Amino acid sequence: MSYDLWKLGTYAGYAESGWFWTELREGEKGLVHPEKDCTHSDCPQSGTDHRHQPTMEQREEMQSYITRYLTSKFESEEAEKGRRADISELRRMTELELDDHLPRTALGSTLKD
């Protein structure tokens, strides 16, 4: 698994659990959960008990992590299936080629049989 796919999967896991990215200050983002108190020291409301609620845009951003991860995972699995099918076909062809080189008996079967 590539690092990018692993990272995307990590973010998808956060998203699935309800976490979302929010801007704490200009250029600084942090993961927060709507049911947990914010503990980021960079948050302008730091020092007070508060929670962040996701906007529709933030929900869509987090959903996109899940969608992209599942799409990438599916494509990766399909590619792996294709590679395995190719390997199986090569093995089958190699076995046929090897069988062609074995001496045949009078009845036409190979000595391998």
N, C-alpha and C positions, 0 to 999 in steps of 0.2 A: 504494500500500500504506500502510495506516495505521501510525502509530508503534507502537500496541499489537501489531499483527500482526507487525511487524518485530521487536519485542522478544521476543515469544513464539517467533518463529522462531530468534532468537539463542539463547535458552534451550534450545530443542529441539535445536539443533546441539550445544550443550555436552552435553546429556543423551545424544545419540546417540554422542558420543565418549567417554562413560563418566564425565564430570564430574558432581558432585552438590553440593548445598548442605549445609553442616554448620554447626552453631552453634559458633562459636569461643569466645564468651563470651556472657553474657546480653544478648540484643538485637542481637548482632553475628553475621552469617552470612558465610560465604565459600565460594567454589567450590573444591573439592579433587578430586583424582583418586586412585583407589586404587593406581595404579602409579607415582605421582610423590610425592616427598617434599613435605611441607607446608612452605610458606615464608611463611605468614601471621604477621606480627608480633603479631597479636591472639590467636593460639592460646596456650592455657595451657602447651602443651608446646614453645613457641617456644625455639629454641636447641638442640634435640635433633633428631637425624634420626628422623623418624617419618612414618607414612602413616595416613590415615584410611580406614576401610572403611565402606561405606554400609550402613545398616540397611535392613530391608525397607520401612519407611515412607519413607525417603529415596529408595529405588529407585522406589517407586510415585509419589512426588512428581515425580521427573524424567520418568518415563514419561508422567505426565499432561501435561507440557509438550509432548511429542511428539504425543500424542493430540489435545490441544486445537489445536495448530498445524495438524496435518493436516486436522482437521475444519473449522477456520476457512478454511484455504486452499481446501478443496473447496467450501465454501459460497460463498466469494468467486468462484471460477471458475464455479460454476453460475449465480450472479447475473449475472456478466459475459456468459455464454452467452445468458441470457434477455434482457439489454439489447441484445445484438447481434441476436438474433432479432427483437426489437421494432423496432429500427432498420431491419432488412431489410424487415420487413413494411410499415413506414411508407413506405419508398422505393418498394416495389412498388405500394402504394396511390396514392402521388403520381404515379407513372408512368402508372397506369391513368387517374387523374383528368386528367392532362395529355393523354393520348391521346384522351379523350372530348371535349376542346375543339378538337382538330385538325379541319379541314375534311375531309370524306370525298369520295372519288371516286364515280363512278356504280357501280363494282363493290363499294363498301362499305369498301374499305381506306382508311387515312388517307394523306394526302400525305407523311407521314413515312416510310411504307413505301417 
